[in-house]
Amino acid sequence: MQGGEAKRLPDAAGYEVWLLCMGAIEARPGLMLPDRAATLPVNALLLRGHGQTLLVDAGSGPADVIWPGAAALDQALASAGATAQEIDAVVLTHLDFDHAGGALAGTWPNDLRAAFPLAIVSAVDLDSWRGRELEESDWNSGTRLLNVYEPAGKLEIAEEGIEFRPGLRYVSAPGHRAGHCVLLIGDALVHGADLLGHVEHVEHPEWNWTPNSDPELALETRRSWLDRLAREGTPVVFSHVAERGRVVPGPRWQPDPLSNA
């Protein structure tokens, strides 16, 4: 998919599921892969079901100025037959700019407002984002988002492992960024968020990628989840992998044949 496009995935946990591509970011050699540059798609999910329309992550939005390429959320929603005005809540796997920036509207970094009526975040390590000093040059979308949504009463905090919407649960996946979580969509789909930064990290989990805040912990988490996904066989999407697929023993990546069902 190109930026601004959407693909229908098989339904999961009573939701109609769409994979949204909001663009791609370019990574220099050594950032994601040890020996070469990489082009990374930036994905979100659109979930329609149980009387709600939910967006899982939102691209970079006004924070696209930090690292351009992932701000085509409106176009991707349109490709799925939706608009931003239909979104009841944005569910954030974590608060990095390419996930949470699109939950903000306005001008980066100091003229920002809520883009959606509600933002749902995990309680895991949330206090680490509160009260941080902000500089115009930093990438801190997390504190900015909390500063916008929380005083307005538009922030919902979900405890780890608790079903906060039908079929939806956060599971902590530490090492990448404070509060980083995997999202379980019933037993039918896993949103692996930034467990890995490139599809080649499935076969090479030892390849650290620079944005990990704690590389050793991130590697432990990544290996644990790859083992779990290979054992359980549950379909998975990742924020920077272009298609839905499965992790099979090896481990290796196996793209799924998709149906519009």
PyMOL commands that set and color helices and strands:
alter all, ss='L'
color gray80, all
select helices_A, chain A and resi 61-65+73-79+84-86+97-103+126-128+141-149+199-201+215-232
alter helices_A, ss='H'
color red, helices_A
select strands_A, chain A and resi 5-12+15-27+38-49+52-56+89-91+104-107+111-114+119-122+155-158+168-172+181-185+189-191+236-237+245-248+252-255
alter strands_A, ss='S'
color yellow, strands_A
deselect
rebuild
show_as cartoon
